[in-house]
Amino acid sequence: MQWGYTIESNGQEDYKYFPISFGSQCYAVSLGSTYNLQSDAYSWIENVDKEKFLIGLGHNYSPMPYPTMFYMAIGE
């Protein structure tokens, strides 16, 4: 299990990295943000592998200021 926080990805190439790569795979990730959510905003994560992921809030990559995103990941 790993956890941490980062800012939202700034595009499709702005991957965020786990502090330590999982040995074989990441099974699940839970997310959250303290950003003032609008009614249509939601936390999302995609392109997850054993070492990196894209993360965000809302429908796409946000203009500055980027929201702080919190995650907890389970893998082996």
N, C-alpha and C positions, 0 to 999 in steps of 0.2 A: 504494500500500500504506500502511495506517495501523495503528497498534497502540497499546495503552494498557491501563489497568486502571480498574476502578470497583467499587462494591459492587453486590450483587444488587439487581435491581428490587424495589420495595416494593409492587407491585401492577400492574394492567393499564394504568395511566396513568403509571407512573413510568419514562418512557423515558430511556435514556442516549443521548448524542449523540457522534458522531464529532468529533474536533478540527476537521476541515475536511470539509464535505459533499462527497461524490463528485459529479462533473459530471453523470453520467447514471444510473449504477446501481452497487450493490455486488454482486459476483459470489459471493463466498464469505467465510465467517468461521470462524476456528479459535478455540477457547476452552480455557480451563483455569482451575484454582483450586488454591491451596495449602491449602485448607480440609481438615480431617481427614474424608475421605470415608467414608460408610457403604457397605455392600455394594450398596445399592439407589440410591445417589445418582449423578447424572450432570449434566454441564454442559449447559445448553440456551440457545438464542437463538431468538427469534421476532419477527415483525412487522418485519423488517429492510427499510429502504429506504435511499435515498442519504444520509440524514442522521441516522437514529436507529434504536434497537432496544430490545427488552426482553431481559434476560439473567438467568440464575439457575442454581441448583444444587439438584438433587433434584426432587421431584414438584410443588412449588408455591413460592410466595413464602415465604421463611423469616422466622421471628421474629428479633429481634435476638439476638446480633450477626450482622449480614449478612456473608456470605462475600465476600472479595475475589475478583473475577473478572478474568482477563486475556484480552485478545482481540487478534487480528490479522486485518485485513480487506483484501480485494483488490477493487478496482473501477476504474471510469474516470469 
